[in-house]
Each structure stands twice: as structure tokens, then as C-alpha cells.
Amino acid sequence: MQQVRRKLVAGNWKMHGYPALVAELVPNVVAATQNLNMDVLFIPPYTSLAAVSEQVKNTHCFVGAQSVSEYPEGAYTGEVSTRMLLDLGCKFTLVGHSERRSIFGESNADVAAKFLAAKQAGIEPILCVGETLQQRESGDTEQCIDRQLQAVVDVLDSIGGADGLNGAIVAYEPVWAIGTGRTASAEQAQAVHAFIRDEIAELNSDIAEELKILYGGSVNESNAGELFAQKDIDGGLIGGSSLKADSFSAICQAAS
Ligand code: PGA
């Protein structure tokens, strides 16, 4: 069967990434993945974007940001705008990573505003969604994800409704699996990915069919293959294992 969705593996460096890491990790991963049939995305902190962008120039790899301001410009101390990201060569940005939601208080509405700002600027947002352990244990996983998706759908009117999801990416990251070493099983992950695709299909089935849905949460070189083999898992959003060239390259290999 022909692969409809090309796989993407994105490395979310979080607050790691000094020049030495950029110099060592990026060229190694670029070299190790150059013949693979998949896409590679580095998501370093803002301060390393320029350096990574330089390293991936004229290669098959992309660079993206970990968040973005919903405001275009002005008196917003500490914020980074879409225009600034474009100037640094960013093609993608995460929005609504669970650490942004839980530690920095970003609401579903804040995340939706960032999604819209990115889309309007021509940067593809990677919308992170996922339930907490408590929500999973009380059977609220689908409701939680539905609210996170719906907040974005609600702001899409100004960019053509569901068409605004065209080209966007969703990352399903169960909060209980992030950085814990406790991965969702392939079946658990596939079930939520299928739910997400079905939700989007209710708005537009073509867009749902093309939508890339990444899995994130303690992905490593041992579990990546089984996760990526699932029908609705189109790659991964990798935290800890993206900081080591060998591990990250092996995960990319598992997606090709
Ligand atoms: P992890 O992080 O791979 O270290 O669990 C994933 C993420 O937070 O994107």
C-alpha cells in the first residue's frame, strides 16, 4: 500500500542546547539520516535556532521553535514573534506543549491563538494535545483531547474554517508518558490517534486523511518501531532521546 503520509520525527530539545550540542549533534544526525525516506525536524531553544538553521541549510532537515507569541509585534517582553521565527528559517513551531500548559499556565484559548498566529504567518503549527494520568484513569482522555482540538477549531473561521488545519500537525503526548520512561502502549497510542483523525474527519475527511499525527512521550530507539508501525501514527515528537545523535538517528531510521 502506498504511504499517504510521509513520516516526521521531531526532536524537542526543551531547555537544553548549548553551542557544543548543536555542533556535535546536528551534523551527526544530518549525516545519519540523509538517505532515509522521512522528514527530520530539530526543535532547539530560541537561542540555538540561528545556529541549527545554519547547520541544516541545504540539507533534508528542518528547524522549528518550541513556542511562539500570539502577538505580531510590540511591548511583549520575553516573547518571540512569528516574523522573528521566519527570519531564522523556522518552518514549524510547537504550540501547547504540556509543559507550556502546566508550568506556564497556557490555556486552550492561548494555544489556539498561537496556532492561528503561526498559520497566518505561514509557519506550520504542531499542536500538542494529551491527557493527564488523572484524566486517563477517570476515563476522560477523549473529552480532554476533544476540548484541546475544539479550542483550535473555534478560531479557524478567519482562515477558512477546517481548511486552516491543512498542513498542520497534531502531536499526541499523554502527559503521564512525558519524560517518565512510561510510554503509552502502541495500542493505547493508536486508539487516541484514530480518535483524533476521526474528530478532524467530521470537519473535512480529506484534511483528516493527510493530517500528520505524531506520538510523543518516552519514545526511544527500542519502542519507536512498534509505535510508528501503527496505522495512524505518522512519526514522533522526541524529548530526552533527541539529545543523543545515535538514539535520535535510530528513531528516525525506525520511521523510514
Ligand atoms: P520525552 O519528551 O521524549 O522526554 O518523554 C517528549 C516531549 O515532551 O515532547
Boltz pocket constraint, residues with backbone or C-beta under 6 A from the ligand:
constraints:
  - pocket:
      binder: B
      contacts: [[A, 12], [A, 173], [A, 177], [A, 178], [A, 179], [A, 180], [A, 181], [A, 216], [A, 217], [A, 218], [A, 219], [A, 237], [A, 238], [A, 239], [A, 240], [A, 241]]
      max_distance: 6.0
